[in-house]
Amino acid sequence: MTALLLGESATHGAGVIFFRAALLLIALIAAWVGSLWVARWVRRRYAEPQTAEPFTLQDLRDMHAQGQITGAEFEHLRADLIGRMRAGDAEAGDAGEGVSSS
């Protein structure tokens, strides 16, 4: 009776049913994986950018004074921090070059 309702002839056996069930299962898994991928893409696309520096110069001084980092580490991190600050200032200066103050 169900075979007639599905538009099949009564000669189709359980193999067809299992085949279609497997196709349905594969389609559901593909849809689930696709939805996870889209959700991950949306979260990454609209996530707030990280703008805060990991350390300030004062943080580095305090860490050095407390003995958490060595003198060599302090100098290396200080130079890296100052280099990033200067690079940011240069980018900000380039953005305002075409603006006249008169």
Backbone torsions as a table, in degrees:
resi	resn	phi	psi	omega
1	MET	NA	-46.0	179.3
2	THR	-64.8	-34.1	178.4
3	ALA	-63.1	-36.9	178.6
4	LEU	-70.7	-35.5	178.5
5	LEU	-67.9	-32.2	179.6
6	LEU	-84.3	-0.7	178.1
7	GLY	82.5	20.2	-179.1
8	GLU	-105.7	158.6	173.5
9	SER	-81.4	159.0	-177.0
10	ALA	-70.8	-6.6	-177.7
11	THR	-81.5	-16.3	178.4
12	HIS	-71.2	138.0	-176.8
13	GLY	-104.0	-161.8	-177.9
14	ALA	-68.0	-22.9	-179.7
15	GLY	-60.2	-40.4	179.1
16	VAL	-66.1	-40.0	-179.8
17	ILE	-64.4	-44.5	179.1
18	PHE	-65.9	-37.7	178.2
19	PHE	-62.6	-46.6	179.9
20	ARG	-67.6	-36.0	177.0
21	ALA	-64.8	-39.8	177.9
22	ALA	-65.2	-41.7	177.1
23	LEU	-62.3	-41.3	178.7
24	LEU	-64.0	-42.6	178.9
25	LEU	-63.3	-43.1	177.9
26	ILE	-62.8	-41.5	178.9
27	ALA	-64.4	-40.5	178.8
28	LEU	-66.0	-41.3	178.2
29	ILE	-65.3	-41.3	178.2
30	ALA	-63.6	-40.0	178.0
31	ALA	-65.5	-40.2	179.8
32	TRP	-65.4	-46.2	178.7
33	VAL	-63.5	-40.7	177.9
34	GLY	-62.5	-40.7	179.4
35	SER	-67.6	-36.7	175.8
36	LEU	-64.3	-40.5	179.7
37	TRP	-64.8	-43.5	179.6
38	VAL	-65.0	-42.0	179.5
39	ALA	-62.6	-41.6	178.3
40	ARG	-65.0	-40.9	179.2
41	TRP	-63.5	-43.1	-179.3
42	VAL	-65.0	-43.1	179.1
43	ARG	-61.0	-42.5	179.6
44	ARG	-69.1	-38.8	-176.9
45	ARG	-66.7	-39.6	-174.7
46	TYR	-106.1	14.6	177.0
47	ALA	-71.4	148.4	178.7
48	GLU	-72.2	135.7	-178.8
49	PRO	-69.9	150.4	176.8
50	GLN	-81.5	110.2	-178.6
51	THR	-110.0	-17.0	-177.0
52	ALA	-78.5	141.4	175.1
53	GLU	-73.1	146.4	179.1
54	PRO	-66.2	-34.2	178.7
55	PHE	-139.7	148.1	168.8
56	THR	-96.1	168.6	178.8
57	LEU	-62.9	-36.7	178.2
58	GLN	-66.3	-37.5	175.9
59	ASP	-59.4	-43.6	179.5
60	LEU	-63.8	-41.5	178.4
61	ARG	-61.9	-43.8	179.7
62	ASP	-63.8	-42.8	179.6
63	MET	-63.4	-38.3	178.6
64	HIS	-68.5	-42.0	-179.9
65	ALA	-65.3	-33.3	-179.6
66	GLN	-84.6	-3.8	178.4
67	GLY	81.5	14.8	179.9
68	GLN	-75.7	-27.2	176.9
69	ILE	-131.5	153.3	-180.0
70	THR	-81.1	171.7	178.2
71	GLY	-62.6	-39.3	179.5
72	ALA	-66.7	-41.1	177.9
73	GLU	-64.4	-40.6	178.7
74	PHE	-60.0	-47.1	-179.0
75	GLU	-63.5	-41.8	179.6
76	HIS	-64.1	-48.3	-179.3
77	LEU	-66.4	-36.7	178.9
78	ARG	-64.2	-45.4	179.4
79	ALA	-63.7	-40.0	178.4
80	ASP	-64.0	-44.6	-179.9
81	LEU	-64.3	-44.6	179.6
82	ILE	-65.7	-38.8	177.0
83	GLY	-61.6	-42.0	178.5
84	ARG	-67.5	-36.4	178.8
85	MET	-66.7	-41.7	178.8
86	ARG	-66.4	-38.1	178.0
87	ALA	-64.5	-38.8	177.4
88	GLY	-66.8	-38.5	177.5
89	ASP	-66.0	-39.0	179.7
90	ALA	-65.4	-39.8	178.1
91	GLU	-65.9	-39.5	179.2
92	ALA	-67.8	-35.9	177.9
93	GLY	-67.7	-37.8	178.2
94	ASP	-65.7	-34.4	-177.7
95	ALA	-69.3	-29.6	-177.3
96	GLY	-100.3	11.0	-176.6
97	GLU	-64.4	-38.6	-174.9
98	GLY	-80.5	-0.9	-176.9
99	VAL	-94.6	127.8	177.5
100	SER	-96.8	149.5	-176.9
101	SER	-99.1	8.6	-178.2
102	SER	-87.3	NA	NA
